[in-house]
Amino acid sequence: MSGITLSEYGFQEIHLLHNKCVAESRDLCDPSVSFGNRTFKNSAIAANMRSVVDEKTCRFLAENGMFYIMHRFDVDPCSFIKSMHKVDLFASISIGVNGETEEQLHKMAKENLKSEYITIDIANAYSVKSEKIIRLVKKMFPESFLIVGNCSTQEAVHTIEQWGADATKVGTSNGHVCETYIATGFSRPQFSTVLECCKIAEKPVISDGAIRCIGDIAKAHVAGATMIMAGSLFAGFQESAGEIIEIEGKRYKQYFGSASYNNTRSKKNVEGKCILVPYKGEMKKFLWDIDDGLRSAISYAGGLDIKAFGNVKWGVRIGGVRQ
């Protein structure tokens, strides 16, 4: 038996301490972020989950200056890449690590299709299967920006970068509908995950999970993340994946985890659940809210762009509640 005693924290236990504001107006603060060879409106990413994004969602986000990642479930990468390029938008796909993935990659190469961004999507990316696919992608598509996730330790991030990842996605069992901790016992509080992984990361880190409000995006930046992925925040909109369900006069959309029965239709290795999210209407106002909240956060951080978050001090709330 072995173990270590850790003092680790999630976003809800953290508060940020403001610096002197130098912005004449919060409107002058710029939340844009460079990722790969593109610049995006802000750092928020809708989770690459079947219950969050579909092709319609991805197109909407790209058209509005946001980064996106299409999910990998029952998706033909070739058709998706063609569809996005046809309307002069960048392609950002997800792939797995099993045999069908190699077939997909070879089909892409045969048709001379290139996705500007490729995400290797697996619950534990610190694995021999991941290494094999990472090296294959870098060999076949060296110009594609390769994202690999998920993992949650410094050792994993360092190794995955050495294998060839251009960015790592970190976070274990912190999603709103993720039940990995319940099913397996494995988890790590998200703020500490990002903080520790970013200390050794030489390439961008995406914080994935535990985002409950726009303020948590700022906290992830303070911990060192370049981009921040959220699922429940982007679920339930008109442009989100899924059909509207009406129950007793109220409208909802389903939101379920990638390892849930609702997604895989398998009763093996179930590590996610399904919930109903109240219908939220159009997404455009929410995208504006993210920009607006990050501009305010940048002003409190004492700067004019997201670099200001690197100078922010933080503290821990006792019991995870505001004191």
Backbone bond lengths (Angstrom), bond angles and torsions (degrees), N, CA, C in turn:
res aa  C-N    CA-C-N  psi(-1)  N-CA   C-N-CA  omega(-1)  CA-C   N-CA-C  phi
1 M - - - 1.467 - - 1.521 109.27 -
2 S 1.314 116.48 134.11 1.458 120.20 178.22 1.515 109.28 -142.31
3 G 1.310 116.04 155.12 1.456 119.58 179.68 1.508 110.46 -174.56
4 I 1.331 115.21 166.56 1.455 121.15 176.95 1.517 108.14 -133.45
5 T 1.313 115.70 150.20 1.456 120.94 177.40 1.519 108.43 -92.01
6 L 1.319 116.86 121.89 1.459 122.03 -176.97 1.518 110.73 -121.45
7 S 1.326 115.58 142.03 1.465 121.10 168.03 1.519 105.77 -104.42
8 E 1.315 115.86 99.76 1.453 120.03 -175.30 1.520 109.95 -126.40
9 Y 1.341 114.93 153.89 1.452 119.30 -169.03 1.522 112.61 -135.12
10 G 1.314 113.94 146.02 1.451 120.93 170.10 1.518 109.67 -92.66
11 F 1.336 117.30 173.79 1.464 120.68 -178.43 1.527 112.40 -60.41
12 Q 1.325 117.05 -36.33 1.463 119.70 -175.31 1.525 112.69 -68.03
13 E 1.323 116.89 -18.09 1.472 120.46 179.36 1.522 113.23 -91.20
14 I 1.328 116.96 -3.42 1.461 121.80 -173.67 1.521 111.37 -106.19
15 H 1.333 115.60 137.64 1.465 119.85 167.56 1.523 109.02 -122.83
16 L 1.336 115.46 147.39 1.461 121.72 -177.90 1.519 109.99 -101.48
17 L 1.331 116.35 144.67 1.461 122.44 -179.05 1.522 109.46 -104.09
18 H 1.326 117.30 126.92 1.461 120.31 -173.32 1.526 112.72 -77.48
19 N 1.312 114.73 153.65 1.460 123.42 174.50 1.523 109.57 -107.33
20 K 1.316 116.64 177.51 1.459 121.23 177.21 1.522 109.77 -63.12
21 C 1.315 117.14 128.48 1.461 121.62 -179.70 1.530 109.48 -78.23
22 V 1.312 116.79 128.95 1.466 121.08 179.66 1.526 111.48 -111.27
23 A 1.316 117.13 -2.29 1.469 120.81 -177.95 1.525 110.58 -85.62
24 E 1.329 116.44 127.63 1.468 120.50 175.20 1.527 110.34 -64.83
25 S 1.313 115.67 -30.45 1.464 121.94 177.66 1.517 108.05 -149.06
26 R 1.325 117.42 143.45 1.460 120.49 177.98 1.522 110.90 -62.76
27 D 1.316 117.22 -25.02 1.463 120.69 178.43 1.528 112.01 -63.41
28 L 1.346 116.53 -20.06 1.463 120.63 179.98 1.528 112.03 -82.26
29 C 1.322 117.10 -11.40 1.465 120.74 179.23 1.526 109.55 -78.70
30 D 1.312 116.19 137.28 1.461 122.52 -172.13 1.530 110.90 -113.25
31 P 1.341 118.60 110.87 1.467 121.19 -179.40 1.529 114.19 -89.24
32 S 1.330 117.58 7.79 1.466 119.75 -176.80 1.524 111.20 -66.37
33 V 1.335 115.29 156.95 1.457 120.76 -175.31 1.528 109.95 -140.32
34 S 1.330 116.50 139.59 1.460 121.14 174.78 1.517 108.41 -94.41
35 F 1.324 115.60 130.26 1.462 120.48 -177.06 1.520 107.46 -146.49
36 G 1.334 116.79 120.51 1.452 119.18 -168.95 1.513 107.60 69.53
37 N 1.316 117.64 -136.23 1.467 119.79 177.62 1.520 111.86 -108.10
38 R 1.352 115.31 26.36 1.460 120.95 178.15 1.522 110.65 -128.68
39 T 1.331 114.78 157.78 1.454 121.00 175.38 1.523 108.62 -114.05
40 F 1.328 115.66 133.47 1.451 121.06 -177.18 1.526 111.25 -116.15
41 K 1.317 114.81 158.67 1.465 122.51 -174.37 1.522 111.93 -56.55
42 N 1.331 116.22 -41.45 1.458 121.34 174.30 1.524 108.50 -156.97
43 S 1.308 116.94 -174.90 1.466 121.94 -169.87 1.519 114.35 -91.53
44 A 1.314 118.97 -3.26 1.462 121.05 -173.97 1.523 111.48 -76.08
45 I 1.331 115.84 138.15 1.467 122.81 178.06 1.525 108.36 -126.82
46 A 1.325 116.69 129.27 1.458 120.28 171.45 1.524 108.47 -70.95
47 A 1.318 116.80 130.37 1.466 121.10 -175.49 1.523 111.56 -56.17
48 N 1.330 115.77 140.91 1.464 121.17 179.65 1.529 110.25 -80.71
49 M 1.340 113.80 67.17 1.458 123.25 -179.27 1.530 108.81 -120.43
50 R 1.327 115.70 146.07 1.458 120.40 -178.24 1.523 112.16 -60.62
51 S 1.335 117.74 -29.47 1.466 120.96 -178.31 1.529 112.52 -88.34
52 V 1.342 117.36 2.34 1.464 121.37 -179.69 1.524 111.47 -115.25
53 V 1.336 116.95 -48.91 1.464 119.83 -176.09 1.529 111.39 -123.54
54 D 1.318 114.58 147.37 1.454 122.72 166.40 1.526 106.06 -136.32
55 E 1.318 117.98 -172.56 1.456 119.24 -177.41 1.525 111.98 -60.37
56 K 1.320 116.47 -37.58 1.466 120.94 178.27 1.526 110.94 -61.71
57 T 1.326 116.71 -44.45 1.461 121.28 179.11 1.521 110.84 -61.81
58 C 1.335 115.93 -47.11 1.457 120.65 -177.81 1.524 111.29 -61.05
59 R 1.307 115.95 -42.71 1.468 119.69 179.19 1.526 110.68 -63.51
60 F 1.323 116.37 -43.32 1.469 121.05 178.74 1.525 111.02 -60.28
61 L 1.331 117.27 -45.81 1.458 120.83 -178.65 1.528 111.19 -64.50
62 A 1.334 116.71 -45.58 1.465 120.13 -179.96 1.525 111.12 -62.50
63 E 1.318 116.79 -40.56 1.461 120.64 179.24 1.519 112.22 -65.22
64 N 1.331 116.44 -22.90 1.461 121.18 180.00 1.528 112.89 -103.34
65 G 1.322 116.32 22.30 1.462 120.84 171.99 1.508 115.95 77.74
66 M 1.343 117.32 15.84 1.459 121.44 -178.25 1.524 110.90 -101.88
67 F 1.321 115.99 152.21 1.455 120.13 170.41 1.524 108.40 -80.43
68 Y 1.314 116.73 149.36 1.457 121.09 178.49 1.525 108.71 -144.46
69 I 1.325 115.79 162.05 1.461 122.21 170.98 1.526 106.93 -136.81
70 M 1.329 116.96 118.42 1.457 120.82 176.05 1.524 109.25 -70.55
71 H 1.334 116.88 143.00 1.467 119.92 177.55 1.530 110.40 -71.45
72 R 1.331 116.86 171.97 1.468 121.81 -172.85 1.528 113.80 -108.68
73 F 1.308 118.84 2.86 1.457 121.00 -170.34 1.521 111.91 -89.27
74 D 1.342 115.24 116.46 1.469 121.93 -179.16 1.527 111.38 56.09
75 V 1.323 116.07 37.95 1.460 122.14 179.22 1.525 108.68 -116.01
76 D 1.310 116.79 133.51 1.457 121.88 173.11 1.527 107.95 -90.90
77 P 1.338 118.39 106.55 1.466 120.35 -176.78 1.524 113.17 -55.76
78 C 1.315 117.31 -37.59 1.470 120.41 -178.64 1.524 111.01 -62.35
79 S 1.317 116.16 -47.13 1.472 120.12 -180.00 1.521 110.99 -63.93
80 F 1.335 116.03 -39.60 1.463 119.26 -179.38 1.528 111.22 -66.54
81 I 1.325 117.31 -44.82 1.470 120.95 179.40 1.527 110.18 -60.09
82 K 1.325 115.89 -45.81 1.471 119.70 178.74 1.523 111.09 -59.59
83 S 1.317 116.50 -42.39 1.465 121.37 -177.60 1.523 111.45 -63.09
84 M 1.341 116.80 -42.96 1.466 120.39 -178.99 1.525 111.38 -71.50
85 H 1.312 116.59 -42.36 1.467 119.99 179.99 1.529 111.83 -67.76
86 K 1.329 116.92 -29.62 1.459 121.01 179.26 1.520 111.91 -61.49
87 V 1.344 116.14 -31.38 1.471 120.32 179.48 1.530 110.71 -104.26
88 D 1.335 115.93 20.02 1.469 123.03 173.99 1.525 112.58 62.43
89 L 1.339 116.04 40.11 1.460 121.59 175.55 1.526 108.63 -117.95
90 F 1.334 117.05 154.26 1.456 120.74 179.46 1.529 110.12 -73.27
91 A 1.319 115.45 152.62 1.466 121.58 178.59 1.520 109.79 -103.93
92 S 1.336 115.50 136.71 1.464 122.22 179.14 1.526 107.21 -141.27
93 I 1.329 116.19 105.47 1.457 121.07 -173.01 1.525 111.72 -112.60
94 S 1.333 115.04 163.26 1.466 122.27 171.36 1.514 108.79 -113.53
95 I 1.328 115.53 145.29 1.456 121.48 174.13 1.520 108.57 -134.05
96 G 1.343 116.22 162.11 1.456 120.79 176.88 1.514 111.15 -98.45
97 V 1.319 115.85 -151.75 1.468 120.38 -178.12 1.523 111.97 -130.92
98 N 1.321 117.64 9.90 1.455 120.55 -177.01 1.527 111.63 -95.16
99 G 1.336 116.30 -175.73 1.450 121.49 -174.93 1.509 114.11 -57.52
100 E 1.331 117.42 -38.58 1.463 119.79 -178.86 1.526 111.86 -64.12
101 T 1.330 116.50 -25.18 1.462 120.05 179.06 1.521 110.83 -63.65
102 E 1.318 117.35 -45.25 1.465 120.58 178.46 1.525 110.67 -61.01
103 E 1.330 117.02 -38.80 1.458 121.13 177.19 1.528 110.63 -61.87
104 Q 1.339 116.18 -42.83 1.465 120.78 179.31 1.526 111.01 -62.45
105 L 1.324 116.13 -43.31 1.462 120.36 -178.64 1.527 111.59 -65.11
106 H 1.313 115.62 -41.99 1.473 118.91 179.45 1.527 110.75 -67.91
107 K 1.321 117.40 -34.26 1.459 120.59 176.51 1.526 110.47 -66.05
108 M 1.340 116.85 -41.59 1.461 120.90 176.51 1.528 110.65 -59.43
109 A 1.328 115.79 -45.14 1.469 119.92 -179.20 1.525 111.15 -65.23
110 K 1.325 116.28 -41.36 1.466 120.86 -179.49 1.519 110.91 -61.82
111 E 1.347 117.22 -37.56 1.455 121.67 -179.53 1.528 112.29 -89.78
112 N 1.339 115.58 6.50 1.462 122.12 178.51 1.535 111.76 56.08
113 L 1.325 115.51 43.00 1.462 121.69 179.30 1.520 109.52 -103.50
114 K 1.316 115.56 135.89 1.458 120.72 179.50 1.520 109.72 -127.26
115 S 1.317 115.17 126.80 1.456 121.23 175.55 1.522 108.15 -94.64
116 E 1.315 117.35 126.51 1.465 120.33 -177.69 1.524 111.73 -59.55
117 Y 1.335 116.10 -33.08 1.466 121.41 178.30 1.524 108.63 -130.93
118 I 1.334 115.90 135.75 1.460 121.76 175.15 1.526 107.53 -128.15
119 T 1.333 116.33 130.62 1.462 121.54 177.76 1.515 109.61 -115.20
120 I 1.319 116.43 122.55 1.463 121.20 171.51 1.521 106.55 -85.13
121 D 1.322 115.91 113.87 1.457 122.88 -169.52 1.523 110.31 -110.07
122 I 1.333 115.74 106.32 1.471 121.56 -179.85 1.524 107.40 -150.49
123 A 1.327 117.01 143.89 1.466 120.99 -175.07 1.524 112.19 -58.56
124 N 1.336 116.68 -41.38 1.469 121.45 177.38 1.521 108.51 -123.56
125 A 1.317 116.09 94.50 1.470 121.22 -176.76 1.519 112.69 -76.07
126 Y 1.302 117.86 -8.56 1.464 121.97 177.56 1.526 107.30 -85.22
127 S 1.328 116.36 74.28 1.455 121.18 -171.52 1.525 110.79 -150.40
128 V 1.311 115.87 160.18 1.470 120.53 -179.83 1.525 110.60 -66.29
129 K 1.326 117.27 -33.23 1.463 120.15 178.16 1.529 110.76 -64.32
130 S 1.331 116.11 -41.86 1.462 119.92 179.20 1.515 111.00 -62.26
131 E 1.322 116.65 -45.39 1.462 120.18 -178.84 1.523 110.74 -55.87
132 K 1.319 116.70 -43.98 1.459 121.28 -178.86 1.529 111.23 -61.14
133 I 1.346 116.74 -46.28 1.465 120.77 -177.22 1.526 110.96 -72.06
134 I 1.334 117.23 -38.02 1.470 120.21 177.69 1.531 109.99 -57.53
135 R 1.320 115.80 -49.45 1.471 119.79 -177.61 1.530 110.70 -65.36
136 L 1.328 117.53 -34.89 1.456 120.87 178.94 1.531 110.80 -67.99
137 V 1.336 116.94 -44.67 1.467 120.68 179.21 1.520 110.87 -62.00
138 K 1.318 117.42 -44.83 1.468 120.62 -178.74 1.530 111.45 -65.62
139 K 1.323 116.35 -30.10 1.462 120.32 177.73 1.523 111.49 -74.99
140 M 1.334 116.11 -43.00 1.458 120.66 -175.07 1.528 113.46 -83.18
141 F 1.353 116.39 -33.75 1.466 121.23 -175.59 1.531 110.14 -132.94
142 P 1.328 117.58 65.50 1.470 120.79 -175.05 1.527 113.65 -63.33
143 E 1.332 117.50 -20.87 1.457 120.25 -178.61 1.524 112.64 -86.15
144 S 1.330 117.35 -13.20 1.464 120.54 178.53 1.524 110.22 -76.24
145 F 1.330 116.11 142.53 1.466 121.87 176.12 1.526 106.66 -83.49
146 L 1.338 116.31 117.90 1.462 121.33 -172.04 1.527 112.13 -102.15
147 I 1.326 115.10 118.98 1.460 123.57 176.04 1.526 107.82 -103.32
148 V 1.327 117.64 136.24 1.459 121.31 -179.63 1.523 109.59 -130.45
149 G 1.325 116.36 130.52 1.454 120.20 178.18 1.520 110.87 -165.78
150 N 1.330 114.74 158.98 1.456 126.46 15.18 1.526 111.15 -116.85
151 C 1.329 115.54 162.12 1.449 122.43 172.97 1.520 107.33 -152.56
152 S 1.332 117.75 176.75 1.472 117.87 -175.87 1.522 113.81 -152.90
153 T 1.344 117.45 18.49 1.464 119.69 178.02 1.523 110.28 -131.70
154 Q 1.325 115.73 158.37 1.455 120.67 177.77 1.524 111.04 -61.19
155 E 1.312 116.88 -42.64 1.469 120.98 -179.74 1.517 110.72 -58.53
156 A 1.329 116.28 -43.40 1.460 120.56 -178.58 1.526 111.00 -66.09
157 V 1.329 117.20 -46.37 1.465 120.76 -179.78 1.523 110.80 -60.38
158 H 1.325 116.96 -47.05 1.464 120.89 -179.20 1.531 110.79 -59.84
159 T 1.331 116.42 -45.47 1.460 120.33 -177.31 1.524 111.20 -66.99
160 I 1.341 117.34 -43.35 1.463 121.32 -179.04 1.528 110.58 -64.53
161 E 1.319 117.22 -36.77 1.468 119.67 174.02 1.518 110.74 -63.42
162 Q 1.323 116.67 -41.17 1.465 120.14 179.39 1.529 111.62 -64.56
163 W 1.307 116.62 -32.55 1.468 120.22 177.85 1.529 111.69 -68.11
164 G 1.348 116.55 -23.84 1.459 118.38 177.02 1.515 116.52 133.36
165 A 1.329 118.99 2.32 1.464 120.98 -179.73 1.527 110.86 -64.83
166 D 1.323 116.52 140.46 1.472 122.02 174.55 1.522 111.59 -89.52
167 A 1.321 116.64 -16.46 1.464 122.59 175.33 1.518 107.66 -159.53
168 T 1.325 117.18 149.53 1.466 120.98 176.92 1.517 109.17 -115.28
169 K 1.321 114.97 148.34 1.470 121.74 177.14 1.520 106.92 -110.21
170 V 1.349 116.53 121.76 1.459 119.95 -173.34 1.528 111.09 -116.32
171 G 1.332 114.52 146.18 1.457 121.25 179.24 1.518 109.82 142.57
172 T 1.338 116.05 131.31 1.458 121.17 178.94 1.524 109.65 -132.99
173 S 1.315 116.17 117.51 1.470 123.11 172.55 1.519 113.57 59.05
174 N 1.336 116.78 44.91 1.461 120.24 175.56 1.525 112.69 -119.77
175 G 1.326 116.55 -0.63 1.451 119.60 179.04 1.518 112.19 -70.85
176 H 1.323 115.86 156.42 1.464 122.41 -175.63 1.527 112.09 -62.01
177 V 1.340 117.60 -31.84 1.462 120.34 -178.72 1.525 111.76 -116.09
178 C 1.324 116.34 16.14 1.470 120.78 178.19 1.525 109.93 -87.26
179 E 1.330 116.84 135.06 1.463 121.32 179.38 1.530 111.79 -124.61
180 T 1.338 116.03 26.93 1.461 120.08 178.93 1.530 111.07 -59.36
181 Y 1.331 117.01 -40.21 1.461 119.87 -179.90 1.522 111.03 -63.32
182 I 1.333 116.43 -40.70 1.462 120.67 179.93 1.521 110.41 -66.89
183 A 1.338 116.25 -40.97 1.462 120.63 -174.90 1.523 113.20 -80.11
184 T 1.350 117.08 -29.86 1.467 119.46 -171.32 1.518 115.16 -126.46
185 G 1.333 117.56 -20.52 1.466 120.39 -175.22 1.510 113.94 88.15
186 F 1.336 118.31 -4.79 1.458 121.23 -176.90 1.532 110.52 -95.20
187 S 1.340 114.83 132.17 1.460 121.06 -179.81 1.522 108.51 -172.09
188 R 1.335 116.05 169.75 1.457 120.98 172.12 1.516 108.33 -159.41
189 P 1.341 118.72 132.92 1.470 120.79 178.98 1.527 111.04 -56.38
190 Q 1.338 116.35 138.42 1.455 119.92 -166.35 1.521 114.91 -70.89
191 F 1.325 119.26 -41.32 1.465 119.34 -179.16 1.521 110.19 -59.56
192 S 1.328 116.94 -44.71 1.468 120.69 179.65 1.519 111.31 -67.69
193 T 1.329 116.74 -35.79 1.466 120.30 176.97 1.518 110.55 -57.82
194 V 1.328 116.19 -51.45 1.461 121.06 -178.21 1.523 110.64 -65.48
195 L 1.314 116.37 -44.98 1.467 121.44 -178.09 1.529 110.99 -57.55
196 E 1.317 117.12 -49.38 1.459 121.05 -176.80 1.523 111.88 -70.88
197 C 1.320 116.84 -42.45 1.466 119.39 -178.41 1.526 111.46 -65.98
198 C 1.330 116.87 -37.44 1.464 120.12 -178.64 1.525 112.66 -70.49
199 K 1.316 117.30 -19.72 1.465 120.08 179.07 1.526 111.47 -64.90
200 I 1.321 116.96 -30.72 1.462 119.76 -177.37 1.531 113.08 -112.04
201 A 1.319 116.87 -11.76 1.470 120.33 -177.70 1.522 110.63 -66.01
202 E 1.322 116.31 135.53 1.458 121.66 176.16 1.527 110.97 -102.80
203 K 1.318 115.86 -5.88 1.455 122.16 -179.41 1.530 108.84 -129.33
204 P 1.324 118.30 168.89 1.468 119.94 -176.22 1.526 113.29 -58.40
205 V 1.326 114.12 147.25 1.463 121.99 176.88 1.528 108.86 -117.51
206 I 1.330 116.19 134.37 1.456 122.44 173.07 1.517 107.99 -103.03
207 S 1.328 116.69 124.27 1.457 120.91 174.42 1.522 108.23 -85.30
208 D 1.328 116.55 122.19 1.462 121.31 -174.88 1.526 110.49 -121.33
209 G 1.347 115.67 110.11 1.456 120.12 175.19 1.512 113.82 112.71
210 A 1.338 115.63 158.48 1.469 124.73 173.98 1.525 113.80 74.77
211 I 1.336 118.25 9.08 1.459 120.26 178.26 1.520 108.90 -82.85
212 R 1.312 116.51 113.08 1.465 121.22 -179.24 1.523 112.50 -108.92
213 C 1.334 116.80 -14.06 1.464 121.09 -179.75 1.526 108.18 -158.71
214 I 1.320 116.89 168.93 1.462 120.63 -177.40 1.525 111.14 -64.16
215 G 1.325 117.62 -31.96 1.457 120.74 177.70 1.514 113.09 -59.97
216 D 1.338 116.85 -29.05 1.460 119.90 177.56 1.525 111.76 -67.71
217 I 1.332 117.03 -27.46 1.465 120.29 175.85 1.527 109.24 -63.44
218 A 1.328 116.57 -43.26 1.463 120.56 177.43 1.529 110.67 -62.00
219 K 1.325 117.31 -40.50 1.463 120.58 179.47 1.536 111.04 -63.29
220 A 1.325 116.55 -39.11 1.465 119.88 178.14 1.525 110.67 -63.69
221 H 1.343 117.00 -37.82 1.468 120.34 175.79 1.525 110.67 -64.38
222 V 1.311 116.97 -42.31 1.469 120.46 179.07 1.525 110.08 -60.63
223 A 1.334 116.92 -35.85 1.468 120.47 177.86 1.521 112.45 -72.64
224 G 1.343 116.91 -15.39 1.458 119.88 174.66 1.517 116.10 121.86
225 A 1.320 118.21 -3.08 1.460 120.76 -177.23 1.526 111.61 -68.52
226 T 1.328 115.88 145.94 1.462 122.22 174.34 1.516 110.78 -87.81
227 M 1.336 116.83 -42.27 1.455 123.08 179.58 1.518 108.80 -128.61
228 I 1.345 116.33 158.78 1.459 120.84 -176.02 1.517 109.48 -134.95
229 M 1.334 116.54 123.84 1.465 121.96 -179.04 1.523 110.80 -101.05
230 A 1.331 115.64 136.24 1.462 121.51 179.84 1.519 109.49 -136.73
231 G 1.316 116.88 140.46 1.451 121.71 178.56 1.504 113.32 -101.17
232 S 1.339 116.78 -63.65 1.466 120.52 -174.15 1.523 112.57 -61.83
233 L 1.325 118.05 -31.52 1.468 120.61 179.32 1.516 111.58 -63.96
234 F 1.336 117.62 -31.69 1.461 121.82 -177.31 1.534 112.71 -97.86
235 A 1.332 117.37 -2.18 1.460 120.75 179.89 1.527 110.24 -85.43
236 G 1.331 115.63 152.08 1.460 120.34 172.11 1.508 116.91 91.75
237 F 1.334 118.26 -2.53 1.468 120.73 179.78 1.526 111.20 -85.37
238 Q 1.303 115.48 165.22 1.461 120.77 176.15 1.532 110.48 -55.52
239 E 1.342 116.02 -41.40 1.462 121.03 -177.19 1.522 113.04 -83.84
240 S 1.330 118.39 -8.25 1.461 121.55 178.53 1.522 110.14 -71.96
241 A 1.322 115.87 162.36 1.457 120.52 178.48 1.530 110.86 -65.16
242 G 1.300 115.86 157.28 1.465 120.72 173.51 1.513 114.11 95.96
243 E 1.315 113.48 158.29 1.462 121.10 179.57 1.525 110.69 -91.64
244 I 1.316 115.50 152.25 1.461 120.77 176.49 1.525 109.22 -74.77
245 I 1.325 115.70 131.94 1.464 122.44 178.11 1.525 108.19 -111.07
246 E 1.324 117.27 131.68 1.467 120.46 178.86 1.522 109.54 -107.70
247 I 1.329 116.13 125.63 1.460 123.01 178.72 1.523 108.77 -130.64
248 E 1.322 116.15 116.79 1.467 122.41 179.13 1.526 111.51 51.12
249 G 1.335 115.13 43.45 1.455 120.53 175.12 1.517 115.02 82.71
250 K 1.338 118.22 -2.16 1.461 121.81 179.17 1.526 109.36 -110.60
251 R 1.333 115.95 145.18 1.460 120.95 -175.51 1.538 111.96 -104.70
252 Y 1.322 115.03 141.58 1.464 122.23 -176.96 1.528 109.63 -141.89
253 K 1.334 115.22 166.63 1.454 122.89 164.49 1.520 107.96 -130.44
254 Q 1.332 115.85 149.11 1.457 119.88 177.37 1.531 110.52 -75.62
255 Y 1.333 114.92 143.12 1.465 121.35 173.59 1.519 106.81 -132.70
256 F 1.337 116.87 118.13 1.457 119.77 -176.89 1.520 110.98 -138.37
257 G 1.336 114.92 155.27 1.455 121.82 -178.33 1.515 112.23 -75.55
258 S 1.321 115.95 156.21 1.464 120.80 -179.85 1.521 112.02 -66.35
259 A 1.343 117.19 -25.90 1.464 120.83 178.83 1.525 111.30 -99.46
260 S 1.329 116.79 21.45 1.458 120.77 178.90 1.524 110.77 -91.75
261 Y 1.328 116.36 161.56 1.455 121.00 175.99 1.519 110.73 -60.87
262 N 1.333 117.01 -35.83 1.461 121.31 -179.15 1.523 112.26 -59.79
263 N 1.331 116.42 -28.87 1.461 120.26 -179.49 1.528 111.92 -91.71
264 T 1.327 117.03 -48.20 1.463 120.68 -172.68 1.522 113.52 -90.27
265 R 1.343 117.60 -20.54 1.464 122.90 -174.95 1.522 111.46 58.27
266 S 1.319 115.43 28.74 1.457 121.65 177.14 1.525 108.97 -126.63
267 K 1.337 115.93 142.72 1.459 120.23 178.52 1.525 111.47 -90.70
268 K 1.326 117.20 4.27 1.463 121.28 177.03 1.525 110.23 -92.41
269 N 1.335 115.98 142.37 1.470 122.53 174.43 1.528 112.32 53.77
270 V 1.321 116.36 42.63 1.465 120.53 178.35 1.519 109.29 -77.00
271 E 1.345 116.57 118.57 1.466 121.70 -179.52 1.530 110.93 -133.75
272 G 1.336 115.54 30.79 1.459 119.04 179.60 1.519 110.32 -155.25
273 K 1.326 115.87 164.27 1.456 121.31 -179.20 1.528 110.26 -130.13
274 C 1.315 115.69 175.56 1.459 122.50 179.20 1.522 109.20 -121.43
275 I 1.323 116.55 134.61 1.458 121.18 175.50 1.528 108.67 -131.27
276 L 1.317 115.68 165.39 1.455 121.21 174.93 1.517 109.27 -100.29
277 V 1.338 116.01 127.35 1.464 122.13 178.60 1.522 108.18 -104.82
278 P 1.329 117.87 126.92 1.469 119.57 177.67 1.525 111.28 -54.89
279 Y 1.312 116.32 137.72 1.459 121.38 -179.96 1.526 109.91 -61.28
280 K 1.334 116.67 131.49 1.469 121.98 -171.79 1.523 114.20 -107.76
281 G 1.329 118.59 -1.17 1.461 119.53 -178.64 1.513 112.07 82.24
282 E 1.334 117.41 -152.85 1.460 121.85 -176.73 1.524 111.38 -75.23
283 M 1.331 116.05 148.62 1.464 121.94 -174.48 1.529 113.24 -83.89
284 K 1.309 118.32 -19.59 1.462 120.82 -170.73 1.532 112.23 -57.60
285 K 1.330 117.57 -41.37 1.466 120.68 178.98 1.531 110.54 -62.98
286 F 1.334 117.03 -37.47 1.457 120.42 178.85 1.525 111.07 -64.47
287 L 1.340 117.80 -40.49 1.459 120.61 177.45 1.520 110.61 -61.51
288 W 1.328 116.39 -38.88 1.469 120.49 175.92 1.526 110.17 -64.43
289 D 1.343 117.24 -39.71 1.465 121.13 179.69 1.530 110.93 -61.86
290 I 1.337 117.15 -38.42 1.469 119.94 177.99 1.519 109.82 -62.44
291 D 1.324 116.55 -48.30 1.466 120.56 178.09 1.520 111.00 -57.15
292 D 1.328 115.12 -48.01 1.460 120.68 -176.41 1.530 111.26 -63.04
293 G 1.335 116.60 -43.55 1.463 120.07 179.88 1.516 112.12 -65.60
294 L 1.332 116.78 -40.09 1.465 119.69 179.75 1.524 111.46 -69.80
295 R 1.330 117.52 -35.91 1.473 119.20 175.37 1.532 110.35 -60.40
296 S 1.316 116.34 -43.60 1.464 119.67 178.25 1.520 110.85 -63.91
297 A 1.342 116.64 -42.98 1.460 120.50 179.69 1.521 111.45 -62.10
298 I 1.340 116.68 -39.16 1.466 121.00 177.94 1.525 110.51 -63.13
299 S 1.329 116.05 -38.70 1.476 119.06 179.22 1.528 110.63 -65.42
300 Y 1.336 117.69 -40.20 1.467 121.08 176.50 1.530 110.70 -66.60
301 A 1.330 116.31 -31.15 1.467 120.26 -179.90 1.524 112.30 -73.02
302 G 1.334 116.25 -15.11 1.459 119.62 175.46 1.504 114.56 90.88
303 G 1.332 117.17 26.57 1.458 119.92 179.69 1.508 112.18 -140.21
304 L 1.329 115.44 -164.19 1.458 121.26 -179.05 1.526 112.72 -122.55
305 D 1.339 117.13 -5.10 1.460 120.47 176.16 1.524 108.28 -148.90
306 I 1.336 116.85 -176.77 1.464 119.47 -171.96 1.526 113.26 -68.43
307 K 1.324 117.68 -13.16 1.466 119.18 175.20 1.523 111.11 -60.84
308 A 1.341 116.11 -23.35 1.464 120.12 -178.88 1.524 112.05 -61.79
309 F 1.333 117.95 -26.74 1.460 120.08 -178.45 1.522 111.90 -65.41
310 G 1.315 117.45 -20.51 1.458 120.62 178.69 1.514 113.46 -69.84
311 N 1.341 117.37 -12.74 1.473 121.48 -178.68 1.517 112.79 -108.46
312 V 1.321 117.02 12.72 1.461 121.31 -176.04 1.525 111.02 -92.72
313 K 1.339 116.08 133.16 1.457 121.22 173.93 1.526 108.75 -91.33
314 W 1.310 115.35 156.63 1.463 119.51 -177.53 1.522 110.33 -138.75
315 G 1.315 114.85 159.66 1.447 121.56 177.53 1.513 110.18 -135.34
316 V 1.347 115.97 176.19 1.453 121.00 -177.49 1.524 110.13 -114.91
317 R 1.303 116.54 130.81 1.460 121.82 176.68 1.520 108.86 -79.46
318 I 1.303 117.05 135.14 1.458 121.84 179.36 1.530 108.88 -67.52
319 G 1.327 115.17 123.54 1.455 119.39 179.96 1.506 113.62 72.27
320 G 1.331 117.41 7.69 1.441 120.52 178.40 1.513 115.01 75.15
321 V 1.342 116.68 13.89 1.469 120.31 179.56 1.516 109.26 -121.93
322 R 1.318 115.51 158.57 1.461 120.20 -177.95 1.521 110.43 -68.79
323 Q 1.332 115.81 130.58 1.472 121.40 -179.66 1.532 110.47 -106.31
